[in-house]
Amino acid sequence: MEKGVVCVTGGTGYVASWLIMRLLQQGYAVNTTVRSHPDQKKDVSYLTNLPGASERLRIFNADLDRPESFSDSIQGCVGVFHVAHNIDFEGKEDEETNTKKSIDATISILQACLDSKTVKRVVYTSSGSTVMYSGKDLSVLDETTWTDVDYLKSRKTLGESYYISKTSTERAALEFAETHGLELVTVIPTFIHGPFITPHCPGSVHTLMTMIFGDKNIFEFSACTPFVHIDDVVTAHIHLFEYPKAKGRYICSAVDITLEEFPRFLSQRYPEYNVSSNSFLKNVKESKIFKLSSKKLLDTGFKYKYGLEQMYDDAIDCCKQKGLL
């Protein structure tokens, strides 16, 4: 516990579980939250079996629908990584309800951080979707760019409710922190890819593996797709928690590939999966090519370790080990 105790919300998710693993490796003690289910006990052995977990990992039950349930896990912590977020791509809940729940839960968690008197900094996991739908004619997007909610609604994009919720929640979190003098940093990752320790294949990995899996329901990719390796995302979270001058938003995106290059890359590197370019080109959602700039993050001294080849190699190896390929 030489580095102190930190809280990671949503511990069973893709980013949170990998983050817990790395925090334990780096000497932190970790409190994490999992959502309890009345009818079944959630298997969290992939967390409790991590090296150092028996001595330095504590698991708390908490639910975003009951924001006050997070306060126990935050008490005594020096930092909080707020990763948990309701994911509702199917639109089971109306967008306004989903967004209000997300904002209320996040503000409640930030208030608990203030009340603790021990939390020095909060790192909030945002999403590339909070900058990618500005409706402006930009070739480079940076931290000053925000998704325009009205523009997003007009596009009828798959996942619209989630994107609106993430955008509105990040804005509300930054405003609350500014008003109350709480140190808050937001990390904005793009498509997260690579290996995973969860028993199921994470949503972003499954989306990026549809061509490898031979899935006919291919996601609507944009003309240029930005990627980042899970380990780089998690390392950026810890780096920004520890970097003294960190402030505000940080885009975390390592590489971009165009829709034309994408199938060529996959078919050349993994010929055994017979990736077809035809299925890709039918699913162009956004014809304009733009790039997300990581300059602000790189200026802090952060360095990306993984390229696209390693992301796919690691994801494929992991899927094979888990019997998914």
N, C-alpha and C positions, 0 to 999 in steps of 0.2 A: 504493500500500500504506500510505497514511497512517493508516488505522484498524487496521492489523494483519491477520493471517490468521485466518480462521474456517473451521471444517469443517462441511459440510452432508451428512448421510448420506442415502442413497437419492436421489441427484441427478436420476434420470430420472422421478420421480413428480410429481404435480400440484403439491403444496405446495412441495416441495423445488426444483423447476425455477423456479417463480415467485420463490421466496426467493433463489435464486442470482442471478437477474436484478436484483432490487432491491438486494441486497448489493453487487454490482458497481457499480451506479449510485451507491451511497452511498460508494464509495471503499474498500471492503474488498477484500482478496485472498481468494479462496475455494478451499479444497480440497474436492472432493466425491467421493463414492463411488458406483460403479455396480457392479451384479452382473454378472460376466462369464458368458458362455454358451459352453460348449465347442464347440458346433456352429455358432455364428454370431456375427458381430461386431455389437454393438449400435450403432445409429445414434444418435450423440449430437451431431449437427451443430446441433440446435436449442439446445444449450448452448454449444458451441464458437463459434457464430456470434453470440453475444450481445455487445453493445458492452462492451469492456474485457476480454473473455474471453481473447484472445490473450496479453495481458500478465499477467492476474491470476487466471486459473482453471486449476487443476490437477485432473486426473481420476485417481482411484485405483480399482483393482479391489478390491472387498470384498464379503463375503457374510455375512448374519446366521447362516448355518449354520456359519461359521468366524469367530467373534467376534474372534479374535486378528488377523484380516486388516484390521481398522480402525485398528490402532495407528499405522501409518505416516502415515495421513492426518491424524491428530490431533497428531503431533509438531510443536511450535513454534507451535501455534495459541493465540490468546487466548480463543477461545470455540468451543463446539460446539453446533450445532443438530441434535439427533438426531430425524430425521423418519422414517427407514426403519422399515418394519414389514411383516411378512408378512400379506397379505390373503387370507383363505381363507373366503369366504362360502359356498362349496359344501360345506365340511366334508370336504375330501379327506383331511385329517389329523385324528386324534382331538384333542379339545380340550386334554387334559392335555399331550400332546406339543407342540402348538402354543404353549401358554402357557409351558411350560418353556423352549423355544427362545427365545422372545421375552425372557423374564426374564434368561436366561443371557447373551444377546447384549447386552442393555442394561447389565447390571451390568459386563460385560467392557469395554464402551465407557466407562462411568463410571470404571472402574479405570484405563483408559488415560489418561483426562483427569487423574486424580490423579497418575499416574506422569509425565506430561509436565512437570509443575512450571510450566507456562506458562498452562494453561487457567484463566481467572478465573471463568467461569460457563458452565453448560450450560442450554440451552433444549430441553425435551422436548415433542414434539408428541403430545398425548393425543387424546381424542375425547369428544364429548358423551355417548357411550354409557357413559362411566364415572360419570355422575351421573344418568342418566335412568331407571334401573331400580332404584330404592331399595326399592320395595315399600311405601313409606310414603305416607300421604295428605297430600301437600304440594302447595300451589298455586304456590310459588316455590322453585326449586332454586338453591342457591349452592355455593360451593367446599367447604362442610362436608358436602355430600351425596355419598354414594358409592353406586354400584350394588351391590346385594346379589347375589352370584354365585348363591346357592341359589335366590333368587326368580327370577332370570333363567333359570336352567335349567328351572324349573317352568313357564315361559311358552312354551317351545319357539319362541323368536323366530328369524326368519331372520337369520343373521349372529351367532348366539349365541356361537360359538367365538371370533370376532374381538372381540366386546364383552368377553367374559371375559378374553381375553388382554390387551386394552388396560387394563382395570381392574386386573388383577393386576400388570401390568408397571409401571403408574404408581405403584401403592402401593410396590412393591419399590424403584423408583428413588428415591422420596422418602425411604424408610427408609434406604437405602444412603447417600444424600447427607447426611442428618441425622447418621448414625453416624460418617461419615468427614470431616465438615466441608467438604463440597463444595457450592458455590453451585449450586443447581438450581431452575429455574422450569419449571412445566408449563403449556402452553397447551391449553385445552379448547375446540376449535371445534365448532360444530354442523354442519348441512349446508352444505358449502362450494360456492359457485356463482359463475359468472362466466366470463371468458375463460380460455384456457389456451395454453401454448406447446408442450405435448407434441403429437406427431403424432396420437395417439389421443385420443378423448374420455374424460376421466377418469370414474371410476365414479360419483362423487357428482353430477357434471354430467349424466351420462347418466340417472341416476335421476330427477333433477329436470326433465329434458327429455322424459320418456317421453310425456307428454300432447302435447307439441309434435311429437315424432317420430311420434306415432300408434301407439305401442307398446302392444300388447294386454296384455303382462305388466307391469302397473303395480305398483310397489312398495307395500308395506303401510305407508301413512302413518299417523301418529298424529293424534289429533283436532286437535292444534295443532302445526304444524311450525316449528322454529326455523332461521333461515338466517343466513349471513354471506358476504360477498364475499371472494373469494380475496385481493384486494389488502389488505383490512382484516386478514385472518388473518396475512398475511406481515408487514404493518406492525406488528402487535401483537407478533409474534416479535422483531423488531428493537428495538422500543420497550422490551420487557421485558428484552432482553439489555443495553440501554444504561441503563435506569432504575436508579439506584443502590440504591433500597430494595426492589426486586422480591424477593418471597419466596413460595415455595409455588405453589399452584394459581391459575389465572386462566381463568375462563369467557370465551369470545370468541363472542358471539352477538348479532347486530345487530337482527333483526326476527323476529316470529312471525306466522303466518297460520293461521287455522282451516281445517279441511277444507271447511267451507261456503263460506268466502270465496275459497279457492284457485282452484277452477274459474271462478268469477265474474271474478276478477282476470285470469286468463289469457285467457278468452274475450273480455272487453272490451278488453284491451290488444292482443291478437293474434287478431282475428276470423278471419284468413286460415287459422288452423290448426284451426278447428272443434273446440275442446276441449269434451268432454262431461262433465257433472257426474256422470252415472250410474256411470261406471267408477270414479270416485273413491270414491263413497260405499259401494261394495262392498268397499273395501279399508281399512276402519278397523280398526287393530290395537289402539289404545289410546283408550278413550272419554273418559278424564279429561283436562281441559285444565290444563296447567301451563306455567309460564314459567321460562326460565333467566335468572338475574340476572347482568349484566355489571358490577354496581356496583363490585366490587373493581378491575377493569381500568380503568373510567372514573375512579375516584378517583386513579389515577396520572397523570391528565392526558391519557389516550388518548381520541381521538374517532373514531367511525365515520364514514366518508365516503360509504358507499353504501347505498341502500335497495333494496327488492325489485325495483322497476322497472329500476334500473340493472343489477342482477345478471342479470335475464333478457334485457335489451337486449344486454348485453355477451356473454352466452353465445350468444344467437341470432346476433349478428353474427359471432362467432368460428366458429360451426358453418357458417355460410354461406361464410365465407372459406376454410374447409378442405374445402368440398364435402360436408359432412354433412347439409345442409338444402337 
